[in-house]
Amino acid sequence: MTPTIAGLLGLGALTLLGACFSERGGTSASSGGCDLSLDPSQYGSTIIAIQNFAFNPTPAHVKAGGKVTWVNCEAGGVAHTTTSNGAVWDSNLLNEGVTYTFTFPSAGSFDYHCTVHPSMVAQLIVDP
């Protein structure tokens, strides 16, 4: 059984979303602004939800060389960014239901934020 973002978020509550998906299966999202199919070969195995003005999970983990995808699941059309504090990545504005994927080539720890809502902060750890 492949998890969905809606299932992982559970009845609108913001919960764990850094799920690992099998290489063969995809997943779909249908919660608030999320109504899309997430294929691990395209989006990677680490998915971070943006909802209720927070990034979830934090900290999130990915292996070096892996992809992380942020999904804006914020209801009501609120746009967000995922922007590293050290200028490593910047998604620009992500409207409701839009994703941003970034590949992390090497290990490290990265703090990031939303430029529109500076109180939204999180951390990503890239494991060797």
Backbone as numpy.savetxt, mean C-alpha at the origin, in Angstrom:
# Nx Ny Nz CAx CAy CAz Cx Cy Cz
-7.68 -20.09 -1.23 -8.52 -18.92 -1.23 -7.64 -17.69 -1.23
-7.86 -16.78 -2.15 -7.06 -15.57 -2.25 -7.73 -14.45 -1.46
-6.96 -13.76 -0.61 -7.56 -12.69 0.18 -7.90 -11.48 -0.70
-8.87 -10.71 -0.26 -9.20 -9.47 -0.94 -8.91 -8.33 0.00
-8.73 -7.14 -0.55 -8.51 -5.98 0.31 -9.72 -5.78 1.19
-10.91 -5.92 0.63 -12.12 -5.75 1.43 -12.14 -6.75 2.58
-11.78 -7.99 2.29 -11.75 -9.01 3.33 -10.70 -8.73 4.38
-9.53 -8.25 3.94 -8.47 -7.94 4.88 -8.80 -6.72 5.71
-9.51 -5.77 5.14 -9.90 -4.59 5.90 -11.03 -4.92 6.86
-11.86 -5.88 6.50 -12.92 -6.34 7.35 -13.95 -5.27 7.67
-15.10 -5.36 7.18 -16.26 -4.52 7.50 -15.93 -3.06 7.74
-15.04 -2.52 6.95 -14.75 -1.09 7.03 -13.72 -0.74 8.08
-13.33 -1.67 8.93 -12.33 -1.39 9.96 -10.96 -1.45 9.33
-10.08 -0.57 9.75 -8.72 -0.56 9.21 -7.89 -1.57 9.98
-7.46 -2.61 9.30 -6.67 -3.66 9.93 -5.50 -4.02 9.05
-4.86 -5.10 9.36 -3.67 -5.54 8.63 -3.92 -5.70 7.15
-3.00 -5.17 6.34 -3.13 -5.31 4.90 -1.81 -5.62 4.22
-0.79 -5.97 4.91 0.49 -6.28 4.28 0.54 -7.74 3.89
-0.45 -8.20 3.19 -0.57 -9.62 2.88 0.39 -10.04 1.80
0.83 -11.28 1.88 1.64 -11.88 0.83 0.72 -12.75 0.00
0.77 -12.59 -1.29 -0.08 -13.35 -2.19 0.77 -14.32 -2.97
0.20 -15.45 -3.35 0.95 -16.45 -4.10 1.29 -15.90 -5.48
2.30 -16.48 -6.06 2.72 -16.06 -7.39 1.67 -16.38 -8.45
0.80 -17.36 -8.18 -0.18 -17.77 -9.17 -1.51 -17.06 -9.01
-1.81 -16.58 -7.83 -3.13 -16.01 -7.60 -3.09 -14.51 -7.61
-4.22 -13.94 -7.89 -4.37 -12.50 -7.79 -5.30 -12.22 -6.65
-5.59 -10.99 -6.44 -6.58 -10.62 -5.44 -7.35 -9.43 -5.96
-8.51 -9.23 -5.42 -9.28 -8.08 -5.86 -9.69 -7.26 -4.66
-9.98 -6.00 -4.90 -10.36 -5.10 -3.83 -11.71 -4.51 -4.14
-12.49 -4.37 -3.12 -13.79 -3.74 -3.27 -14.23 -3.19 -1.93
-13.57 -2.12 -1.49 -13.87 -1.52 -0.19 -13.69 -0.02 -0.33
-14.73 0.76 -0.08 -14.62 2.19 -0.21 -14.21 2.53 -1.62
-13.03 3.16 -1.80 -12.57 3.54 -3.11 -11.82 2.45 -3.83
-11.74 1.25 -3.25 -10.97 0.17 -3.87 -11.88 -0.78 -4.61
-11.71 -0.83 -5.90 -12.45 -1.78 -6.72 -11.55 -2.15 -7.88
-10.51 -2.95 -7.59 -9.55 -3.31 -8.61 -8.99 -4.68 -8.32
-8.42 -5.29 -9.33 -7.81 -6.60 -9.19 -6.31 -6.40 -9.00
-5.75 -7.05 -7.98 -4.33 -6.91 -7.70 -3.62 -8.21 -8.05
-2.80 -8.17 -9.10 -2.05 -9.32 -9.56 -0.64 -9.22 -8.98
-0.22 -10.19 -8.13 1.10 -10.11 -7.51 2.24 -9.95 -8.50
2.13 -10.48 -9.72 3.21 -10.33 -10.69 3.35 -8.88 -11.15
2.27 -8.12 -11.05 2.31 -6.71 -11.43 2.53 -5.80 -10.23
1.85 -6.12 -9.13 1.84 -5.20 -7.99 2.76 -5.60 -6.86
3.31 -6.81 -6.86 4.18 -7.24 -5.79 3.42 -7.89 -4.66
4.16 -8.35 -3.68 3.55 -9.12 -2.60 3.23 -8.29 -1.38
3.70 -7.06 -1.30 3.40 -6.21 -0.16 2.44 -5.12 -0.60
1.26 -5.13 0.02 0.22 -4.16 -0.30 -0.02 -3.31 0.94
-0.03 -2.00 0.77 -0.29 -1.07 1.87 -1.55 -0.29 1.54
-2.51 -0.33 2.44 -3.77 0.40 2.26 -3.62 1.81 2.80
-4.20 2.74 2.08 -4.32 4.11 2.57 -5.80 4.30 2.86
-6.14 4.38 4.14 -7.55 4.50 4.53 -7.64 5.10 5.92
-8.70 5.87 6.13 -8.89 6.55 7.42 -7.69 7.42 7.78
-7.11 8.05 6.76 -5.97 8.95 6.92 -4.79 8.26 7.62
-4.51 7.02 7.18 -3.39 6.26 7.72 -2.89 5.28 6.66
-1.62 4.87 6.81 -1.03 3.82 5.98 -1.05 2.55 6.82
-1.52 1.46 6.23 -1.60 0.24 7.01 -1.17 -0.96 6.19
-0.24 -1.76 6.65 0.36 -1.73 7.98 1.56 -0.80 8.03
1.96 -0.47 9.21 3.21 0.24 9.46 3.77 -0.27 10.78
5.01 -0.69 10.80 5.86 -0.77 9.62 5.44 -1.92 8.71
5.74 -1.77 7.46 5.52 -2.83 6.47 6.89 -3.39 6.11
6.91 -4.64 5.66 8.17 -5.30 5.28 8.09 -5.80 3.85
9.23 -5.75 3.16 9.38 -6.33 1.84 10.82 -6.80 1.74
11.07 -7.82 0.95 12.45 -8.28 0.73 13.10 -7.40 -0.34
14.41 -7.21 -0.24 15.16 -6.45 -1.23 14.87 -7.01 -2.61
14.60 -6.14 -3.55 14.23 -6.53 -4.90 12.73 -6.67 -5.08
11.98 -6.55 -3.98 10.53 -6.71 -4.03 9.79 -5.42 -4.32
8.53 -5.60 -4.71 7.65 -4.47 -5.02 6.69 -4.22 -3.87
6.40 -2.94 -3.64 5.37 -2.53 -2.69 4.35 -1.72 -3.46
3.08 -2.00 -3.20 2.01 -1.24 -3.83 1.15 -0.59 -2.76
0.97 0.71 -2.90 0.05 1.45 -2.04 -1.26 1.58 -2.79
-2.37 1.40 -2.10 -3.71 1.50 -2.68 -4.48 2.55 -1.90
-4.97 3.58 -2.58 -5.78 4.59 -1.90 -7.21 4.06 -1.77
-7.55 3.62 -0.58 -8.89 3.10 -0.28 -9.71 4.11 0.50
-9.30 5.35 0.47 -9.99 6.40 1.21 -11.33 6.71 0.55
-12.40 6.55 1.28 -13.73 6.86 0.75 -13.91 8.38 0.67
-14.77 8.81 -0.21 -15.08 10.24 -0.31 -14.20 11.03 -1.25
-13.38 10.34 -2.03 -12.59 11.03 -3.04 -11.39 11.79 -2.51
-10.89 11.45 -1.33 -9.74 12.13 -0.75 -8.46 11.59 -1.40
-7.63 12.48 -1.92 -6.36 12.10 -2.55 -5.24 12.12 -1.51
-4.28 11.21 -1.71 -3.11 11.11 -0.83 -1.87 10.90 -1.69
-0.70 10.99 -1.07 0.56 10.59 -1.70 1.24 9.58 -0.79
2.19 8.88 -1.34 3.17 8.13 -0.56 4.52 8.70 -0.99
5.17 9.38 -0.06 6.38 10.14 -0.36 7.45 9.84 0.67
8.59 9.33 0.22 9.65 9.01 1.18 10.26 10.29 1.74
10.64 10.23 2.99 11.27 11.40 3.62 12.64 11.68 3.02
13.28 10.67 2.41 14.61 10.83 1.85 14.63 10.96 0.34
13.52 11.34 -0.28 13.42 11.56 -1.73 13.73 10.30 -2.55
13.39 9.12 -2.02 13.60 7.88 -2.76 12.45 7.64 -3.74
11.21 7.92 -3.32 10.03 7.79 -4.19 9.01 8.85 -3.84
8.16 9.16 -4.81 7.05 10.10 -4.61 5.96 9.72 -5.60
4.82 9.36 -5.09 3.75 8.88 -5.94 2.99 9.98 -6.66
3.17 11.20 -6.28 2.27 12.27 -6.69 0.89 11.96 -6.12
-0.14 12.66 -6.53 -1.47 12.46 -5.95 -2.09 11.14 -6.40
-2.59 10.38 -5.44 -3.31 9.14 -5.72 -4.78 9.38 -5.38
-5.61 9.41 -6.39 -7.04 9.57 -6.15 -7.62 8.26 -5.63
-8.84 8.31 -5.20 -9.55 7.15 -4.68 -9.47 5.97 -5.65
-9.02 4.80 -5.15 -8.94 3.59 -5.96 -7.68 3.47 -6.80
-6.78 4.42 -6.73 -5.56 4.42 -7.56 -4.41 3.78 -6.77
-3.53 3.08 -7.49 -2.38 2.43 -6.87 -1.07 3.10 -7.31
-0.04 2.86 -6.51 1.32 3.27 -6.86 2.24 2.12 -6.44
3.12 1.68 -7.35 4.03 0.57 -7.07 5.46 1.04 -7.22
6.30 0.60 -6.28 7.71 0.94 -6.32 8.52 -0.31 -5.97
9.64 -0.51 -6.68 10.53 -1.65 -6.44 11.70 -1.18 -5.59
12.00 -1.94 -4.54 13.08 -1.59 -3.62 14.27 -2.51 -3.86
15.34 -2.00 -4.50 16.46 -2.85 -4.90 17.36 -3.31 -3.76
17.43 -2.56 -2.66 18.35 -2.94 -1.59 17.72 -2.71 -0.22
18.32 -3.36 0.77 17.81 -3.31 2.14 17.93 -1.91 2.74
17.05 -1.63 3.68 17.09 -0.35 4.39 15.78 -0.09 5.09
15.76 1.00 5.80 14.55 1.42 6.51 14.16 2.79 5.98
12.88 2.94 5.63 12.42 4.16 4.99 11.20 4.72 5.71
11.31 5.94 6.17 10.16 6.65 6.71 9.50 7.39 5.55
8.17 7.47 5.59 7.47 8.18 4.52 6.21 8.84 5.06
5.59 9.64 4.21 4.44 10.45 4.63 3.54 10.76 3.44
2.43 11.41 3.71 1.55 11.96 2.68 1.79 13.46 2.64
2.13 13.99 1.48 2.43 15.43 1.40 1.18 16.29 1.62
0.01 15.75 1.31 -1.24 16.49 1.49 -1.64 16.52 2.97
-1.34 15.44 3.67 -1.72 15.29 5.09 -0.45 14.91 5.87
0.38 15.88 6.27 1.68 15.60 6.89 1.62 14.78 8.17
0.46 14.70 8.81 0.35 13.88 10.02 0.29 12.39 9.68
0.09 12.06 8.41 0.09 10.67 7.97 1.53 10.23 7.74
2.07 9.44 8.65 3.46 8.97 8.56 3.48 7.46 8.73
4.51 6.83 8.17 4.65 5.38 8.27 6.10 5.00 8.02
6.36 3.70 8.12 7.71 3.19 7.89 7.65 1.92 7.06
8.63 1.78 6.19 8.79 0.58 5.37 10.18 0.03 5.63
10.26 -1.26 5.89 11.54 -1.91 6.14 11.80 -2.90 5.00
12.92 -2.70 4.31 13.32 -3.59 3.23 14.37 -4.54 3.81
13.97 -5.81 3.91 14.85 -6.83 4.49 15.79 -7.39 3.42
17.01 -7.79 3.84 17.96 -8.35 2.87 17.47 -9.64 2.25
